[in-house]
Amino acid sequence: MRRDVATLFLQYARLDCKRSVEGLSAAEEETWEKLDRSLSSALNPHVPPGAERRRSIRVPAELGCRWQLVAREEDAQITTLSRAGAFVRTGAPAPVGERIAIRIALPEGGVLEVAGSVANHILAPDPERRGMGVRFDPLAPEAMKVLDDLYQRSIVRQFGPPDGEAA
C-alpha cells in the first residue's frame, strides 16, 4: 500500500513540477487533478474536500534550517514540505504576515536559500507542534529544481520507493 502511495505521489510531484514550469496537456491536467484529490483526502482526511488552500500537497520532512527575521535568527526544523511552502518547527514563531529568509540544509551538503512570508503559526504548549507555516516566494528555476528534489526525496522517505524501484 505504501509503495502504491509513493508511486502515485511521485507521479503527482512530477506533473505538479511540469504544471508550474511548462504547463500540462488536457489529459495531464485531468490526471493531476485526480491525483491531487485522492492524495489530499488520503493524507489529510480531516480536511473537507475542496477546503485545502495550499497550492501543493505537503509531505513529512526532516530538514534542518535557519530562519531569519530582520536581526533575529534561529535554528529550526522543517517538518513538512511542499513545492509552495513548509512548516517550520520553532520555539518562537514569527508573527503572521512577516517576511522571513530560510536557509535549508541540504542532505548532501550546502544550503537552499528561500524567502517567504509567515502564513500561520501554532503556539501549542507541546514544543513538537509549535511553529509556523511559511509560504515561499517564487523561486528561480535552479532553486525550484533543488526544492523539487527535496520534495520527491521526502515522498520516498515517507512512503518508500515507488513500485518497480529497489528500496
Secondary structure as UniProt FT lines:
FT   HELIX           2..21
FT   HELIX           26..43
FT   TURN            45..46
FT   TURN            49..50
FT   STRAND          59..69
FT   TURN            70..71
FT   STRAND          72..81
FT   STRAND          85..89
FT   TURN            96..97
FT   STRAND          99..105
FT   TURN            107..108
FT   STRAND          111..122
FT   TURN            127..129
FT   STRAND          131..136
FT   HELIX           141..159
FT   TURN            163..164
//
